Amino acid sequence: MVRGGQGLARVAVVVRAGAAPLWWLGVFAAGIGMLVPGVTGRRIGVLAGAALFVVATAVVAFSRRKRYAALVGAAARAGKYDVLQDRAVTVRTWRRGHRWWLLAAFAAALGSAFAAPAVGGMLLAGTGAGLRLKAAWLGRREKADDVLLWVRVDWLGRRGGGPAGKAVKGYRSTGIAAGDAAPGGARRRTAELV
C-alpha cells in the first residue's frame, strides 16, 4: 500500500459472505436428505431439523455481539491512503478461502440424512440464516452511527480470523457513501450510487 495505507474490507460483507452458500447448500442437502428414509424416519428428522434450524440461527446471529460492539465503539477513522476493497472481491476471497469447509459441511449434511433426514441440511441453512441476521444487525449499527465499518484484510487471513477474531485489533470507519456495499453488506442499488 502507498504511504502506510492498509487494505480494508467491509465487516458486514465478510460476515454476509458465507450466508448465501451455507443457506443454499443447506436447502439442497435437506431436500436430498428427504429422499432417504433414514433411521429415525422423515417426520422425526424434519422436526429435529426445524429445531436445529432455529437454534443455529439464534446462536450464530447472537454470538460474539459484545466483541463486535466493542470493536464498533472503538472504530478509528480510515486514513487517506487506506484502500477500500470492493464487495465482490471480499465475497470471492472469503468463498475461495472457505470452499473446502463448505464442501465438507455439505457432505456431512448429506451423510447425516441416513441417520435423520434433513437434519444436517437444516442445521447448515440455519447457520446461513444466522449470518444474514448478524450482517443485518451490523447494518443497523452502521445506519445508527452513520458510518461504514471496515477491517484490515491482513487480519482476516490469520488463524482464528474473521471480522471479530483475536487478530483483529480494531475497526476503521468511513462515511456512509464509501465503497460499493450498502449498510449490512448488501449490494448498493444504482440509485444509491448516483
Backbone torsions as a table, in degrees:
resi	resn	phi	psi	omega
1	MET	NA	154.6	-177.7
2	VAL	-82.4	134.1	172.6
3	ARG	49.8	46.3	173.8
4	GLY	78.3	9.8	178.1
5	GLY	-72.1	158.5	-179.7
6	GLN	-119.9	150.9	171.0
7	GLY	-79.7	128.1	-176.4
8	LEU	-121.3	137.3	175.6
9	ALA	-115.8	146.4	178.8
10	ARG	-67.8	131.3	-178.9
11	VAL	-60.9	-48.6	-177.4
12	ALA	-64.8	-33.4	178.7
13	VAL	-67.8	-41.1	178.2
14	VAL	-62.9	-43.6	178.8
15	VAL	-63.1	-43.5	-175.1
16	ARG	-75.9	-18.3	-174.1
17	ALA	-58.1	-34.5	-178.9
18	GLY	-87.1	-10.1	-173.9
19	ALA	-63.2	-51.1	-176.4
20	ALA	-64.9	-49.0	179.8
21	PRO	-63.5	-39.0	179.0
22	LEU	-65.7	-42.2	179.0
23	TRP	-60.2	-53.3	-175.4
24	TRP	-69.4	-39.4	175.6
25	LEU	-62.5	-38.5	177.4
26	GLY	-65.2	-43.4	178.6
27	VAL	-62.3	-45.1	179.1
28	PHE	-64.2	-43.5	179.9
29	ALA	-63.5	-40.3	178.3
30	ALA	-66.6	-41.9	178.7
31	GLY	-63.5	-45.2	178.5
32	ILE	-67.3	-38.7	179.5
33	GLY	-62.5	-26.9	178.2
34	MET	-67.7	-19.4	179.4
35	LEU	-76.0	-18.0	-178.8
36	VAL	-100.3	127.4	-179.2
37	PRO	-64.8	-31.8	178.0
38	GLY	69.8	172.5	-178.4
39	VAL	-72.0	-41.3	-174.7
40	THR	-83.4	-19.0	-173.7
41	GLY	93.4	157.9	-174.5
42	ARG	-65.9	-41.1	-175.7
43	ARG	-61.6	-48.7	179.2
44	ILE	-65.0	-40.2	178.6
45	GLY	-60.1	-44.6	-179.2
46	VAL	-67.9	-41.9	178.8
47	LEU	-64.3	-44.7	177.4
48	ALA	-64.8	-39.7	177.8
49	GLY	-63.3	-39.7	178.6
50	ALA	-64.2	-41.0	177.8
51	ALA	-64.3	-43.2	178.6
52	LEU	-66.0	-34.9	177.0
53	PHE	-59.4	-47.5	-179.4
54	VAL	-64.4	-44.7	-178.8
55	VAL	-64.8	-46.3	-179.3
56	ALA	-62.6	-41.5	178.7
57	THR	-60.0	-47.5	-178.4
58	ALA	-66.2	-44.4	-177.5
59	VAL	-63.0	-47.1	-178.6
60	VAL	-67.8	-41.8	-177.2
61	ALA	-65.7	-34.0	-174.2
62	PHE	-103.7	-5.6	-178.0
63	SER	-71.4	142.6	175.7
64	ARG	61.9	22.2	-179.7
65	ARG	-63.2	-36.4	179.2
66	LYS	-63.8	-40.8	179.0
67	ARG	-64.3	-46.1	177.3
68	TYR	-59.7	-45.7	-178.2
69	ALA	-61.9	-39.2	178.6
70	ALA	-65.2	-42.0	179.5
71	LEU	-67.6	-38.5	178.5
72	VAL	-65.4	-43.8	-179.1
73	GLY	-64.3	-28.4	-177.8
74	ALA	-102.7	15.5	-176.7
75	ALA	-63.1	133.2	177.3
76	ALA	-97.1	156.2	179.9
77	ARG	-68.9	137.5	177.9
78	ALA	-65.0	146.4	-178.7
79	GLY	-80.9	166.3	-178.1
80	LYS	-61.4	-35.0	-174.9
81	TYR	-100.5	6.4	174.9
82	ASP	-67.5	143.2	-178.0
83	VAL	-106.3	122.0	-178.3
84	LEU	-89.0	122.0	-177.0
85	GLN	-78.4	140.0	177.2
86	ASP	-64.6	152.6	178.8
87	ARG	-59.1	-45.9	-177.4
88	ALA	-62.0	-38.3	179.2
89	VAL	-66.5	-42.8	179.1
90	THR	-61.6	-46.6	-179.4
91	VAL	-63.7	-46.5	-178.8
92	ARG	-62.6	-42.0	179.4
93	THR	-63.3	-44.5	179.6
94	TRP	-62.3	-46.5	-176.9
95	ARG	-67.7	-36.7	176.0
96	ARG	-65.8	-41.0	-179.2
97	GLY	-68.9	-22.8	-176.6
98	HIS	-114.7	10.8	-173.9
99	ARG	-61.1	-37.7	-178.6
100	TRP	-71.5	-34.4	175.7
101	TRP	-66.2	-40.0	178.5
102	LEU	-64.1	-43.4	178.5
103	LEU	-65.6	-40.3	178.5
104	ALA	-64.6	-41.0	178.4
105	ALA	-65.0	-39.5	178.0
106	PHE	-64.4	-44.2	178.8
107	ALA	-63.5	-40.7	178.4
108	ALA	-65.1	-39.3	178.7
109	ALA	-65.0	-40.2	176.6
110	LEU	-65.8	-42.9	-179.5
111	GLY	-64.6	-33.7	-179.1
112	SER	-68.3	-17.5	-179.5
113	ALA	-64.4	-24.8	178.6
114	PHE	-71.1	-22.3	175.2
115	ALA	-93.3	-52.4	-179.0
116	ALA	-140.5	107.0	-176.1
117	PRO	-56.1	136.6	172.6
118	ALA	72.4	-8.0	-175.6
119	VAL	-63.7	-52.2	-178.3
120	GLY	-62.1	-41.0	179.4
121	GLY	-64.0	-41.7	-180.0
122	MET	-69.9	-32.1	174.7
123	LEU	-64.0	-44.0	178.8
124	LEU	-63.2	-44.4	178.9
125	ALA	-64.3	-36.9	177.3
126	GLY	-63.9	-36.3	176.5
127	THR	-63.6	-44.1	177.1
128	GLY	-62.1	-42.2	178.5
129	ALA	-64.0	-38.3	178.2
130	GLY	-64.2	-39.8	176.8
131	LEU	-64.1	-38.6	178.6
132	ARG	-63.6	-42.6	178.4
133	LEU	-65.9	-37.7	177.9
134	LYS	-65.0	-41.3	177.3
135	ALA	-63.7	-38.0	177.9
136	ALA	-65.6	-38.8	176.8
137	TRP	-62.6	-43.0	176.8
138	LEU	-62.4	-38.3	177.8
139	GLY	-62.7	-38.6	176.8
140	ARG	-66.1	-38.4	176.7
141	ARG	-63.5	-41.9	179.6
142	GLU	-62.8	-44.2	179.3
143	LYS	-64.8	-40.7	-179.1
144	ALA	-63.9	-39.1	-179.0
145	ASP	-90.1	-6.6	-179.1
146	ASP	58.2	42.8	177.8
147	VAL	-139.8	163.8	167.9
148	LEU	-112.2	140.6	-175.2
149	LEU	-103.4	136.6	-176.0
150	TRP	-130.3	153.2	177.1
151	VAL	-131.3	146.8	179.9
152	ARG	-64.6	134.1	-177.2
153	VAL	-63.7	-38.2	-177.5
154	ASP	-67.3	-22.8	177.1
155	TRP	-77.6	-24.6	-178.0
156	LEU	-71.6	-30.4	-174.9
157	GLY	-80.6	-7.5	-176.9
158	ARG	-80.9	161.6	178.7
159	ARG	-59.0	142.7	-175.9
160	GLY	67.8	22.3	-175.8
161	GLY	-70.6	-164.4	-172.4
162	GLY	113.1	164.4	-174.4
163	PRO	-69.5	-8.7	175.4
164	ALA	-129.6	23.5	-179.0
165	GLY	-72.8	174.5	-178.0
166	LYS	-64.0	-29.9	-178.3
167	ALA	-71.5	-20.0	-177.2
168	VAL	-79.9	116.6	-178.5
169	LYS	-92.0	-21.0	-179.5
170	GLY	177.1	164.8	177.4
171	TYR	-101.9	162.7	170.6
172	ARG	-114.8	155.5	-179.9
173	SER	-128.6	151.3	174.7
174	THR	-134.2	177.2	174.2
175	GLY	-67.1	165.2	-173.9
176	ILE	-68.2	-19.4	-177.4
177	ALA	-90.7	-4.6	-176.5
178	ALA	-73.0	151.8	174.6
179	GLY	74.7	179.7	-176.1
180	ASP	-112.4	17.8	177.6
181	ALA	-123.6	140.4	179.4
182	ALA	-75.7	167.5	173.6
183	PRO	-54.6	133.9	-175.8
184	GLY	95.7	-8.1	174.3
185	GLY	92.0	-0.4	178.8
186	ALA	-72.9	163.3	175.0
187	ARG	-62.1	140.1	177.2
188	ARG	-78.7	130.4	178.6
189	ARG	-69.5	152.5	-177.8
190	THR	-61.2	-31.0	178.5
191	ALA	-64.6	-31.4	179.9
192	GLU	-74.4	-26.6	-177.1
193	LEU	-77.1	-25.2	-176.7
194	VAL	-79.6	NA	NA
